Amino acid sequence: MKNIATIILLVFSQIILAQRTYSPAPPPAVDRNADLPLSIIKVYENPTEVAEFPQGINIFRDKFNKMIVISSFENATEKTFKTIVSFVVERNGSISDVQAKGTNAKFNNEVIKAVRSLKDKWKPAKYKGETVRSRFRIPVMIAVD
């Protein structure tokens, strides 16, 4: 009985007298780009203010739809065409580096041609209040009857 009491006292004394170590709080997150000057060459993927078409994205889609020549796809075996078109909105509002990534190369080329034919200037993106180049992506799907 004496041994049991001694063991219990040892266990409780270890619990009571044990030192707790606390790890220090992690350092605050630092924006490593905060002090760097904005690049005029870099294409920003996630700017604070995204680029906008002057009359809105729906007007852009309407103009884009009018530029695509669908008649060249009416006799195709596929009836649905999908792609993702991306382009860079430059600091002056023009577009460059137009790309389309889809399964049908002919449709991709038609989409690229349609986007390049739109000459309206965009409102460029902003990052930290400065005008920057940014990438804009739009999914495109057309069903041909």
Buried (B, 14 or more C-beta within 10 A) or exposed (E): EEEEEEEEEEEEEEEEEEEEEEEEEEEEEEEEEEEEEBEEEEBBEEBEBBBBBEEEEEEBEEBBEEBBEBEEBEEEEEEEBBBBBBBBBBBEBBBEEBBBEBEBEEBBEBBBBBBEEBEEEBBBBBBEEBBBBBBBEBEBEBEBE
